[in-house]
Amino acid sequence: MIELIFVACLATAPDQCQERSLLYTDISPMTCLMGAQPELAKWAETHPAFRVSGWKCRAVRPGEREV
């Protein structure tokens, strides 16, 4: 499982940020890195009050993900 982790900050209050993530079960870490910007652009279109300020991809081992 691959996780795309990103930081989303309110456009009107850039000091108010939250860590968010998207999980993928069928891609490699390289595919995540190559496809992250278009995915984040889609996310930003549906969340206009936020701006993405940073992101990374990482592998998630079973049992590691918080519920």
N, CA, C, O and CB atoms as a CASP TS submission, in Angstrom:
PFRMAT TS
TARGET T0000
AUTHOR 0000-0000-0000
METHOD Language model
MODEL 1
PARENT N/A
ATOM      1  N   MET     1       0.848  -1.166   0.000  1.00  0.00           N
ATOM      2  CA  MET     1       0.000   0.000   0.000  1.00  0.00           C
ATOM      3  C   MET     1       0.897   1.233   0.000  1.00  0.00           C
ATOM      4  O   MET     1       1.905   1.283   0.705  1.00  0.00           O
ATOM      5  CB  MET     1      -0.967  -0.005   1.219  1.00  0.00           C
ATOM      6  N   ILE     2       0.519   2.219  -0.794  1.00  0.00           N
ATOM      7  CA  ILE     2       1.263   3.475  -0.903  1.00  0.00           C
ATOM      8  C   ILE     2       0.386   4.608  -0.403  1.00  0.00           C
ATOM      9  O   ILE     2      -0.811   4.658  -0.686  1.00  0.00           O
ATOM     10  CB  ILE     2       1.721   3.736  -2.369  1.00  0.00           C
ATOM     11  N   GLU     3       0.995   5.513   0.343  1.00  0.00           N
ATOM     12  CA  GLU     3       0.274   6.660   0.888  1.00  0.00           C
ATOM     13  C   GLU     3       0.865   7.948   0.317  1.00  0.00           C
ATOM     14  O   GLU     3       2.076   8.168   0.365  1.00  0.00           O
ATOM     15  CB  GLU     3       0.335   6.667   2.443  1.00  0.00           C
ATOM     16  N   LEU     4       0.003   8.778  -0.215  1.00  0.00           N
ATOM     17  CA  LEU     4       0.381  10.123  -0.648  1.00  0.00           C
ATOM     18  C   LEU     4      -0.004  11.058   0.494  1.00  0.00           C
ATOM     19  O   LEU     4      -1.184  11.324   0.722  1.00  0.00           O
ATOM     20  CB  LEU     4      -0.326  10.536  -2.019  1.00  0.00           C
ATOM     21  N   ILE     5       0.993  11.546   1.198  1.00  0.00           N
ATOM     22  CA  ILE     5       0.774  12.430   2.345  1.00  0.00           C
ATOM     23  C   ILE     5       0.983  13.867   1.877  1.00  0.00           C
ATOM     24  O   ILE     5       1.959  14.166   1.189  1.00  0.00           O
ATOM     25  CB  ILE     5       1.738  12.076   3.540  1.00  0.00           C
ATOM     26  N   PHE     6       0.066  14.752   2.252  1.00  0.00           N
ATOM     27  CA  PHE     6       0.223  16.148   1.869  1.00  0.00           C
ATOM     28  C   PHE     6      -0.264  17.065   2.966  1.00  0.00           C
ATOM     29  O   PHE     6      -1.049  16.666   3.827  1.00  0.00           O
ATOM     30  CB  PHE     6      -0.522  16.436   0.577  1.00  0.00           C
ATOM     31  N   VAL     7       0.205  18.293   2.929  1.00  0.00           N
ATOM     32  CA  VAL     7      -0.190  19.313   3.891  1.00  0.00           C
ATOM     33  C   VAL     7      -1.124  20.280   3.178  1.00  0.00           C
ATOM     34  O   VAL     7      -0.783  20.843   2.138  1.00  0.00           O
ATOM     35  CB  VAL     7       1.058  20.058   4.490  1.00  0.00           C
ATOM     36  N   ALA     8      -2.303  20.461   3.751  1.00  0.00           N
ATOM     37  CA  ALA     8      -3.304  21.372   3.196  1.00  0.00           C
ATOM     38  C   ALA     8      -3.520  22.512   4.180  1.00  0.00           C
ATOM     39  O   ALA     8      -3.841  22.296   5.349  1.00  0.00           O
ATOM     40  CB  ALA     8      -4.646  20.628   2.900  1.00  0.00           C
ATOM     41  N   CYS     9      -3.336  23.735   3.680  1.00  0.00           N
ATOM     42  CA  CYS     9      -3.499  24.923   4.518  1.00  0.00           C
ATOM     43  C   CYS     9      -4.691  25.733   4.010  1.00  0.00           C
ATOM     44  O   CYS     9      -4.950  25.787   2.808  1.00  0.00           O
ATOM     45  CB  CYS     9      -2.202  25.789   4.520  1.00  0.00           C
ATOM     46  N   LEU    10      -5.405  26.355   4.931  1.00  0.00           N
ATOM     47  CA  LEU    10      -6.510  27.218   4.536  1.00  0.00           C
ATOM     48  C   LEU    10      -5.974  28.383   3.713  1.00  0.00           C
ATOM     49  O   LEU    10      -4.976  28.999   4.085  1.00  0.00           O
ATOM     50  CB  LEU    10      -7.281  27.731   5.776  1.00  0.00           C
ATOM     51  N   ALA    11      -6.621  28.682   2.616  1.00  0.00           N
ATOM     52  CA  ALA    11      -6.181  29.770   1.746  1.00  0.00           C
ATOM     53  C   ALA    11      -6.269  31.121   2.459  1.00  0.00           C
ATOM     54  O   ALA    11      -5.440  32.003   2.237  1.00  0.00           O
ATOM     55  CB  ALA    11      -7.020  29.796   0.463  1.00  0.00           C
ATOM     56  N   THR    12      -7.277  31.273   3.310  1.00  0.00           N
ATOM     57  CA  THR    12      -7.472  32.541   4.025  1.00  0.00           C
ATOM     58  C   THR    12      -6.676  32.632   5.317  1.00  0.00           C
ATOM     59  O   THR    12      -6.556  33.711   5.898  1.00  0.00           O
ATOM     60  CB  THR    12      -8.931  32.732   4.332  1.00  0.00           C
ATOM     61  N   ALA    13      -6.127  31.503   5.773  1.00  0.00           N
ATOM     62  CA  ALA    13      -5.321  31.475   6.998  1.00  0.00           C
ATOM     63  C   ALA    13      -4.189  30.465   6.792  1.00  0.00           C
ATOM     64  O   ALA    13      -4.270  29.346   7.299  1.00  0.00           O
ATOM     65  CB  ALA    13      -6.200  31.100   8.262  1.00  0.00           C
ATOM     66  N   PRO    14      -3.137  30.837   6.059  1.00  0.00           N
ATOM     67  CA  PRO    14      -2.089  29.890   5.690  1.00  0.00           C
ATOM     68  C   PRO    14      -1.329  29.267   6.856  1.00  0.00           C
ATOM     69  O   PRO    14      -0.572  28.315   6.664  1.00  0.00           O
ATOM     70  CB  PRO    14      -1.126  30.565   4.810  1.00  0.00           C
ATOM     71  N   ASP    15      -1.523  29.795   8.058  1.00  0.00           N
ATOM     72  CA  ASP    15      -0.875  29.198   9.226  1.00  0.00           C
ATOM     73  C   ASP    15      -1.710  28.063   9.819  1.00  0.00           C
ATOM     74  O   ASP    15      -1.259  27.391  10.746  1.00  0.00           O
ATOM     75  CB  ASP    15      -0.622  30.264  10.288  1.00  0.00           C
ATOM     76  N   GLN    16      -2.909  27.842   9.303  1.00  0.00           N
ATOM     77  CA  GLN    16      -3.771  26.753   9.773  1.00  0.00           C
ATOM     78  C   GLN    16      -3.714  25.620   8.752  1.00  0.00           C
ATOM     79  O   GLN    16      -4.384  25.654   7.720  1.00  0.00           O
ATOM     80  CB  GLN    16      -5.250  27.245   9.986  1.00  0.00           C
ATOM     81  N   CYS    17      -2.899  24.618   9.067  1.00  0.00           N
ATOM     82  CA  CYS    17      -2.648  23.521   8.142  1.00  0.00           C
ATOM     83  C   CYS    17      -3.015  22.182   8.778  1.00  0.00           C
ATOM     84  O   CYS    17      -3.028  22.027   9.999  1.00  0.00           O
ATOM     85  CB  CYS    17      -1.178  23.517   7.702  1.00  0.00           C
ATOM     86  N   GLN    18      -3.309  21.231   7.911  1.00  0.00           N
ATOM     87  CA  GLN    18      -3.638  19.871   8.337  1.00  0.00           C
ATOM     88  C   GLN    18      -2.887  18.899   7.451  1.00  0.00           C
ATOM     89  O   GLN    18      -2.709  19.142   6.258  1.00  0.00           O
ATOM     90  CB  GLN    18      -5.174  19.608   8.277  1.00  0.00           C
ATOM     91  N   GLU    19      -2.446  17.791   8.041  1.00  0.00           N
ATOM     92  CA  GLU    19      -1.856  16.728   7.244  1.00  0.00           C
ATOM     93  C   GLU    19      -2.986  15.827   6.766  1.00  0.00           C
ATOM     94  O   GLU    19      -3.840  15.419   7.552  1.00  0.00           O
ATOM     95  CB  GLU    19      -0.786  15.923   8.060  1.00  0.00           C
ATOM     96  N   ARG    20      -2.984  15.526   5.500  1.00  0.00           N
ATOM     97  CA  ARG    20      -3.995  14.665   4.892  1.00  0.00           C
ATOM     98  C   ARG    20      -3.278  13.573   4.122  1.00  0.00           C
ATOM     99  O   ARG    20      -2.070  13.655   3.901  1.00  0.00           O
ATOM    100  CB  ARG    20      -4.957  15.475   3.959  1.00  0.00           C
ATOM    101  N   SER    21      -4.025  12.538   3.708  1.00  0.00           N
ATOM    102  CA  SER    21      -3.385  11.502   2.903  1.00  0.00           C
ATOM    103  C   SER    21      -4.404  10.802   2.013  1.00  0.00           C
ATOM    104  O   SER    21      -5.602  10.770   2.294  1.00  0.00           O
ATOM    105  CB  SER    21      -2.680  10.483   3.801  1.00  0.00           C
ATOM    106  N   LEU    22      -3.879  10.248   0.938  1.00  0.00           N
ATOM    107  CA  LEU    22      -4.645   9.416   0.024  1.00  0.00           C
ATOM    108  C   LEU    22      -3.937   8.070  -0.027  1.00  0.00           C
ATOM    109  O   LEU    22      -2.712   8.021  -0.138  1.00  0.00           O
ATOM    110  CB  LEU    22      -4.770  10.071  -1.412  1.00  0.00           C
ATOM    111  N   LEU    23      -4.687   6.981   0.052  1.00  0.00           N
ATOM    112  CA  LEU    23      -4.108   5.641   0.037  1.00  0.00           C
ATOM    113  C   LEU    23      -4.354   4.966  -1.301  1.00  0.00           C
ATOM    114  O   LEU    23      -5.426   5.088  -1.894  1.00  0.00           O
ATOM    115  CB  LEU    23      -4.685   4.791   1.173  1.00  0.00           C
ATOM    116  N   TYR    24      -3.336   4.253  -1.762  1.00  0.00           N
ATOM    117  CA  TYR    24      -3.420   3.503  -3.011  1.00  0.00           C
ATOM    118  C   TYR    24      -2.939   2.076  -2.759  1.00  0.00           C
ATOM    119  O   TYR    24      -1.939   1.863  -2.073  1.00  0.00           O
ATOM    120  CB  TYR    24      -2.579   4.186  -4.138  1.00  0.00           C
ATOM    121  N   THR    25      -3.650   1.113  -3.311  1.00  0.00           N
ATOM    122  CA  THR    25      -3.262  -0.282  -3.125  1.00  0.00           C
ATOM    123  C   THR    25      -2.630  -0.888  -4.373  1.00  0.00           C
ATOM    124  O   THR    25      -2.052  -1.973  -4.306  1.00  0.00           O
ATOM    125  CB  THR    25      -4.462  -1.096  -2.722  1.00  0.00           C
ATOM    126  N   ASP    26      -2.732  -0.209  -5.499  1.00  0.00           N
ATOM    127  CA  ASP    26      -2.328  -0.829  -6.753  1.00  0.00           C
ATOM    128  C   ASP    26      -1.263  -0.056  -7.528  1.00  0.00           C
ATOM    129  O   ASP    26      -1.163  -0.211  -8.745  1.00  0.00           O
ATOM    130  CB  ASP    26      -3.519  -1.004  -7.612  1.00  0.00           C
ATOM    131  N   ILE    27      -0.461   0.777  -6.848  1.00  0.00           N
ATOM    132  CA  ILE    27       0.590   1.513  -7.545  1.00  0.00           C
ATOM    133  C   ILE    27       1.914   1.355  -6.808  1.00  0.00           C
ATOM    134  O   ILE    27       1.946   0.950  -5.646  1.00  0.00           O
ATOM    135  CB  ILE    27       0.220   3.005  -7.675  1.00  0.00           C
ATOM    136  N   SER    28       3.000   1.678  -7.494  1.00  0.00           N
ATOM    137  CA  SER    28       4.335   1.641  -6.899  1.00  0.00           C
ATOM    138  C   SER    28       4.681   3.023  -6.343  1.00  0.00           C
ATOM    139  O   SER    28       4.019   4.005  -6.680  1.00  0.00           O
ATOM    140  CB  SER    28       5.398   1.185  -7.943  1.00  0.00           C
ATOM    141  N   PRO    29       5.706   3.111  -5.501  1.00  0.00           N
ATOM    142  CA  PRO    29       6.120   4.428  -5.002  1.00  0.00           C
ATOM    143  C   PRO    29       6.498   5.384  -6.144  1.00  0.00           C
ATOM    144  O   PRO    29       6.204   6.577  -6.067  1.00  0.00           O
ATOM    145  CB  PRO    29       7.306   4.274  -4.042  1.00  0.00           C
ATOM    146  N   MET    30       7.143   4.875  -7.197  1.00  0.00           N
ATOM    147  CA  MET    30       7.517   5.734  -8.321  1.00  0.00           C
ATOM    148  C   MET    30       6.278   6.261  -9.046  1.00  0.00           C
ATOM    149  O   MET    30       6.240   7.423  -9.449  1.00  0.00           O
ATOM    150  CB  MET    30       8.417   4.967  -9.303  1.00  0.00           C
ATOM    151  N   THR    31       5.275   5.415  -9.208  1.00  0.00           N
ATOM    152  CA  THR    31       4.028   5.846  -9.836  1.00  0.00           C
ATOM    153  C   THR    31       3.360   6.922  -8.987  1.00  0.00           C
ATOM    154  O   THR    31       2.795   7.876  -9.521  1.00  0.00           O
ATOM    155  CB  THR    31       3.073   4.646 -10.037  1.00  0.00           C
ATOM    156  N   CYS    32       3.423   6.772  -7.678  1.00  0.00           N
ATOM    157  CA  CYS    32       2.871   7.784  -6.773  1.00  0.00           C
ATOM    158  C   CYS    32       3.594   9.107  -6.977  1.00  0.00           C
ATOM    159  O   CYS    32       2.954  10.151  -7.107  1.00  0.00           O
ATOM    160  CB  CYS    32       2.984   7.328  -5.298  1.00  0.00           C
ATOM    161  N   LEU    33       4.913   9.072  -7.005  1.00  0.00           N
ATOM    162  CA  LEU    33       5.678  10.304  -7.199  1.00  0.00           C
ATOM    163  C   LEU    33       5.361  10.972  -8.528  1.00  0.00           C
ATOM    164  O   LEU    33       5.230  12.194  -8.601  1.00  0.00           O
ATOM    165  CB  LEU    33       7.162  10.015  -7.116  1.00  0.00           C
ATOM    166  N   MET    34       5.239  10.171  -9.574  1.00  0.00           N
ATOM    167  CA  MET    34       4.982  10.729 -10.903  1.00  0.00           C
ATOM    168  C   MET    34       3.556  11.248 -11.051  1.00  0.00           C
ATOM    169  O   MET    34       3.315  12.186 -11.811  1.00  0.00           O
ATOM    170  CB  MET    34       5.253   9.682 -11.964  1.00  0.00           C
ATOM    171  N   GLY    35       2.606  10.648 -10.332  1.00  0.00           N
ATOM    172  CA  GLY    35       1.208  11.035 -10.465  1.00  0.00           C
ATOM    173  C   GLY    35       0.677  11.921  -9.369  1.00  0.00           C
ATOM    174  O   GLY    35      -0.503  12.270  -9.376  1.00  0.00           O
ATOM    175  N   ALA    36       1.520  12.296  -8.423  1.00  0.00           N
ATOM    176  CA  ALA    36       1.048  13.062  -7.263  1.00  0.00           C
ATOM    177  C   ALA    36       0.506  14.435  -7.646  1.00  0.00           C
ATOM    178  O   ALA    36      -0.555  14.825  -7.160  1.00  0.00           O
ATOM    179  CB  ALA    36       2.172  13.227  -6.261  1.00  0.00           C
ATOM    180  N   GLN    37       1.197  15.170  -8.494  1.00  0.00           N
ATOM    181  CA  GLN    37       0.751  16.528  -8.805  1.00  0.00           C
ATOM    182  C   GLN    37      -0.626  16.555  -9.461  1.00  0.00           C
ATOM    183  O   GLN    37      -1.458  17.371  -9.065  1.00  0.00           O
ATOM    184  CB  GLN    37       1.757  17.205  -9.710  1.00  0.00           C
ATOM    185  N   PRO    38      -0.906  15.694 -10.455  1.00  0.00           N
ATOM    186  CA  PRO    38      -2.273  15.704 -11.001  1.00  0.00           C
ATOM    187  C   PRO    38      -3.329  15.290  -9.968  1.00  0.00           C
ATOM    188  O   PRO    38      -4.427  15.847  -9.950  1.00  0.00           O
ATOM    189  CB  PRO    38      -2.353  14.775 -12.206  1.00  0.00           C
ATOM    190  N   GLU    39      -3.004  14.320  -9.113  1.00  0.00           N
ATOM    191  CA  GLU    39      -3.956  13.904  -8.071  1.00  0.00           C
ATOM    192  C   GLU    39      -4.222  15.043  -7.099  1.00  0.00           C
ATOM    193  O   GLU    39      -5.368  15.280  -6.714  1.00  0.00           O
ATOM    194  CB  GLU    39      -3.424  12.674  -7.307  1.00  0.00           C
ATOM    195  N   LEU    40      -3.177  15.744  -6.704  1.00  0.00           N
ATOM    196  CA  LEU    40      -3.339  16.858  -5.770  1.00  0.00           C
ATOM    197  C   LEU    40      -4.086  18.022  -6.424  1.00  0.00           C
ATOM    198  O   LEU    40      -4.831  18.734  -5.751  1.00  0.00           O
ATOM    199  CB  LEU    40      -1.968  17.329  -5.260  1.00  0.00           C
ATOM    200  N   ALA    41      -3.893  18.217  -7.710  1.00  0.00           N
ATOM    201  CA  ALA    41      -4.647  19.254  -8.424  1.00  0.00           C
ATOM    202  C   ALA    41      -6.136  18.924  -8.420  1.00  0.00           C
ATOM    203  O   ALA    41      -6.971  19.812  -8.242  1.00  0.00           O
ATOM    204  CB  ALA    41      -4.135  19.401  -9.877  1.00  0.00           C
ATOM    205  N   LYS    42      -6.473  17.637  -8.619  1.00  0.00           N
ATOM    206  CA  LYS    42      -7.883  17.216  -8.553  1.00  0.00           C
ATOM    207  C   LYS    42      -8.447  17.457  -7.155  1.00  0.00           C
ATOM    208  O   LYS    42      -9.561  17.957  -6.998  1.00  0.00           O
ATOM    209  CB  LYS    42      -8.026  15.719  -8.937  1.00  0.00           C
ATOM    210  N   TRP    43      -7.657  17.091  -6.139  1.00  0.00           N
ATOM    211  CA  TRP    43      -8.106  17.285  -4.759  1.00  0.00           C
ATOM    212  C   TRP    43      -8.343  18.772  -4.501  1.00  0.00           C
ATOM    213  O   TRP    43      -9.355  19.148  -3.909  1.00  0.00           O
ATOM    214  CB  TRP    43      -7.066  16.715  -3.753  1.00  0.00           C
ATOM    215  N   ALA    44      -7.414  19.615  -4.943  1.00  0.00           N
ATOM    216  CA  ALA    44      -7.532  21.057  -4.710  1.00  0.00           C
ATOM    217  C   ALA    44      -8.758  21.641  -5.411  1.00  0.00           C
ATOM    218  O   ALA    44      -9.369  22.579  -4.899  1.00  0.00           O
ATOM    219  CB  ALA    44      -6.268  21.776  -5.188  1.00  0.00           C
ATOM    220  N   GLU    45      -9.122  21.105  -6.565  1.00  0.00           N
ATOM    221  CA  GLU    45     -10.319  21.583  -7.268  1.00  0.00           C
ATOM    222  C   GLU    45     -11.578  21.331  -6.457  1.00  0.00           C
ATOM    223  O   GLU    45     -12.507  22.138  -6.488  1.00  0.00           O
ATOM    224  CB  GLU    45     -10.441  20.908  -8.632  1.00  0.00           C
ATOM    225  N   THR    46     -11.618  20.226  -5.734  1.00  0.00           N
ATOM    226  CA  THR    46     -12.808  19.889  -4.943  1.00  0.00           C
ATOM    227  C   THR    46     -12.740  20.453  -3.523  1.00  0.00           C
ATOM    228  O   THR    46     -13.701  20.336  -2.763  1.00  0.00           O
ATOM    229  CB  THR    46     -12.982  18.377  -4.885  1.00  0.00           C
ATOM    230  N   HIS    47     -11.617  21.058  -3.166  1.00  0.00           N
ATOM    231  CA  HIS    47     -11.443  21.675  -1.848  1.00  0.00           C
ATOM    232  C   HIS    47     -10.863  23.078  -2.041  1.00  0.00           C
ATOM    233  O   HIS    47      -9.715  23.321  -1.670  1.00  0.00           O
ATOM    234  CB  HIS    47     -10.511  20.801  -0.928  1.00  0.00           C
ATOM    235  N   PRO    48     -11.641  24.009  -2.617  1.00  0.00           N
ATOM    236  CA  PRO    48     -11.106  25.333  -2.980  1.00  0.00           C
ATOM    237  C   PRO    48     -10.672  26.200  -1.802  1.00  0.00           C
ATOM    238  O   PRO    48      -9.948  27.176  -2.000  1.00  0.00           O
ATOM    239  CB  PRO    48     -12.128  26.075  -3.757  1.00  0.00           C
ATOM    240  N   ALA    49     -11.085  25.878  -0.613  1.00  0.00           N
ATOM    241  CA  ALA    49     -10.690  26.678   0.549  1.00  0.00           C
ATOM    242  C   ALA    49      -9.269  26.353   1.013  1.00  0.00           C
ATOM    243  O   ALA    49      -8.728  27.040   1.879  1.00  0.00           O
ATOM    244  CB  ALA    49     -11.671  26.452   1.694  1.00  0.00           C
ATOM    245  N   PHE    50      -8.660  25.306   0.439  1.00  0.00           N
ATOM    246  CA  PHE    50      -7.334  24.856   0.864  1.00  0.00           C
ATOM    247  C   PHE    50      -6.310  25.019  -0.244  1.00  0.00           C
ATOM    248  O   PHE    50      -6.642  25.044  -1.429  1.00  0.00           O
ATOM    249  CB  PHE    50      -7.384  23.401   1.311  1.00  0.00           C
ATOM    250  N   ARG    51      -5.055  25.130   0.172  1.00  0.00           N
ATOM    251  CA  ARG    51      -3.910  25.122  -0.736  1.00  0.00           C
ATOM    252  C   ARG    51      -2.958  24.035  -0.263  1.00  0.00           C
ATOM    253  O   ARG    51      -2.690  23.924   0.934  1.00  0.00           O
ATOM    254  CB  ARG    51      -3.196  26.525  -0.786  1.00  0.00           C
ATOM    255  N   VAL    52      -2.451  23.242  -1.175  1.00  0.00           N
ATOM    256  CA  VAL    52      -1.492  22.193  -0.838  1.00  0.00           C
ATOM    257  C   VAL    52      -0.111  22.828  -0.739  1.00  0.00           C
ATOM    258  O   VAL    52       0.338  23.509  -1.661  1.00  0.00           O
ATOM    259  CB  VAL    52      -1.508  21.038  -1.900  1.00  0.00           C
ATOM    260  N   SER    53       0.561  22.598   0.397  1.00  0.00           N
ATOM    261  CA  SER    53       1.855  23.250   0.594  1.00  0.00           C
ATOM    262  C   SER    53       3.035  22.285   0.539  1.00  0.00           C
ATOM    263  O   SER    53       4.180  22.735   0.499  1.00  0.00           O
ATOM    264  CB  SER    53       1.862  23.964   1.911  1.00  0.00           C
ATOM    265  N   GLY    54       2.799  21.002   0.536  1.00  0.00           N
ATOM    266  CA  GLY    54       3.883  20.027   0.452  1.00  0.00           C
ATOM    267  C   GLY    54       3.311  18.626   0.387  1.00  0.00           C
ATOM    268  O   GLY    54       2.172  18.397   0.795  1.00  0.00           O
ATOM    269  N   TRP    55       4.103  17.676  -0.128  1.00  0.00           N
ATOM    270  CA  TRP    55       3.629  16.305  -0.246  1.00  0.00           C
ATOM    271  C   TRP    55       4.801  15.341  -0.350  1.00  0.00           C
ATOM    272  O   TRP    55       5.927  15.733  -0.656  1.00  0.00           O
ATOM    273  CB  TRP    55       2.710  16.158  -1.460  1.00  0.00           C
ATOM    274  N   LYS    56       4.508  14.055  -0.084  1.00  0.00           N
ATOM    275  CA  LYS    56       5.475  12.976  -0.258  1.00  0.00           C
ATOM    276  C   LYS    56       4.723  11.663  -0.379  1.00  0.00           C
ATOM    277  O   LYS    56       3.571  11.555   0.042  1.00  0.00           O
ATOM    278  CB  LYS    56       6.488  12.930   0.920  1.00  0.00           C
ATOM    279  N   CYS    57       5.366  10.686  -0.944  1.00  0.00           N
ATOM    280  CA  CYS    57       4.807   9.338  -1.060  1.00  0.00           C
ATOM    281  C   CYS    57       5.613   8.412  -0.168  1.00  0.00           C
ATOM    282  O   CYS    57       6.823   8.582  -0.014  1.00  0.00           O
ATOM    283  CB  CYS    57       4.816   8.836  -2.542  1.00  0.00           C
ATOM    284  N   ARG    58       4.937   7.424   0.423  1.00  0.00           N
ATOM    285  CA  ARG    58       5.657   6.438   1.231  1.00  0.00           C
ATOM    286  C   ARG    58       4.902   5.129   1.221  1.00  0.00           C
ATOM    287  O   ARG    58       3.689   5.095   1.016  1.00  0.00           O
ATOM    288  CB  ARG    58       5.852   6.938   2.677  1.00  0.00           C
ATOM    289  N   ALA    59       5.629   4.057   1.446  1.00  0.00           N
ATOM    290  CA  ALA    59       5.021   2.733   1.561  1.00  0.00           C
ATOM    291  C   ALA    59       4.451   2.581   2.972  1.00  0.00           C
ATOM    292  O   ALA    59       5.055   3.025   3.948  1.00  0.00           O
ATOM    293  CB  ALA    59       6.061   1.602   1.249  1.00  0.00           C
ATOM    294  N   VAL    60       3.302   1.959   3.061  1.00  0.00           N
ATOM    295  CA  VAL    60       2.661   1.712   4.354  1.00  0.00           C
ATOM    296  C   VAL    60       2.658   0.213   4.573  1.00  0.00           C
ATOM    297  O   VAL    60       2.144  -0.543   3.749  1.00  0.00           O
ATOM    298  CB  VAL    60       1.201   2.303   4.412  1.00  0.00           C
ATOM    299  N   ARG    61       3.229  -0.209   5.676  1.00  0.00           N
ATOM    300  CA  ARG    61       3.240  -1.635   6.003  1.00  0.00           C
ATOM    301  C   ARG    61       1.940  -2.004   6.707  1.00  0.00           C
ATOM    302  O   ARG    61       1.359  -1.171   7.402  1.00  0.00           O
ATOM    303  CB  ARG    61       4.464  -1.993   6.891  1.00  0.00           C
ATOM    304  N   PRO    62       1.476  -3.242   6.537  1.00  0.00           N
ATOM    305  CA  PRO    62       0.230  -3.664   7.211  1.00  0.00           C
ATOM    306  C   PRO    62       0.304  -3.427   8.714  1.00  0.00           C
ATOM    307  O   PRO    62       1.310  -3.750   9.346  1.00  0.00           O
ATOM    308  CB  PRO    62      -0.055  -5.152   6.934  1.00  0.00           C
ATOM    309  N   GLY    63      -0.738  -2.873   9.276  1.00  0.00           N
ATOM    310  CA  GLY    63      -0.794  -2.603  10.708  1.00  0.00           C
ATOM    311  C   GLY    63      -0.184  -1.277  11.104  1.00  0.00           C
ATOM    312  O   GLY    63      -0.310  -0.870  12.259  1.00  0.00           O
ATOM    313  N   GLU    64       0.474  -0.588  10.181  1.00  0.00           N
ATOM    314  CA  GLU    64       1.139   0.673  10.499  1.00  0.00           C
ATOM    315  C   GLU    64       0.171   1.849  10.417  1.00  0.00           C
ATOM    316  O   GLU    64       0.324   2.826  11.149  1.00  0.00           O
ATOM    317  CB  GLU    64       2.318   0.900   9.556  1.00  0.00           C
ATOM    318  N   ARG    65      -0.792   1.768   9.561  1.00  0.00           N
ATOM    319  CA  ARG    65      -1.737   2.873   9.336  1.00  0.00           C
ATOM    320  C   ARG    65      -2.643   3.039  10.531  1.00  0.00           C
ATOM    321  O   ARG    65      -3.185   2.061  11.046  1.00  0.00           O
ATOM    322  CB  ARG    65      -2.575   2.634   8.070  1.00  0.00           C
ATOM    323  N   GLU    66      -2.818   4.304  10.989  1.00  0.00           N
ATOM    324  CA  GLU    66      -3.726   4.589  12.104  1.00  0.00           C
ATOM    325  C   GLU    66      -5.159   4.426  11.638  1.00  0.00           C
ATOM    326  O   GLU    66      -5.472   4.671  10.473  1.00  0.00           O
ATOM    327  CB  GLU    66      -3.494   6.016  12.666  1.00  0.00           C
ATOM    328  N   VAL    67      -6.029   4.015  12.546  1.00  0.00           N
ATOM    329  CA  VAL    67      -7.447   3.844  12.209  1.00  0.00           C
ATOM    330  C   VAL    67      -8.195   5.110  12.535  1.00  0.00           C
ATOM    331  O   VAL    67      -9.406   5.182  12.329  1.00  0.00           O
ATOM    332  CB  VAL    67      -8.064   2.646  12.963  1.00  0.00           C
TER
END
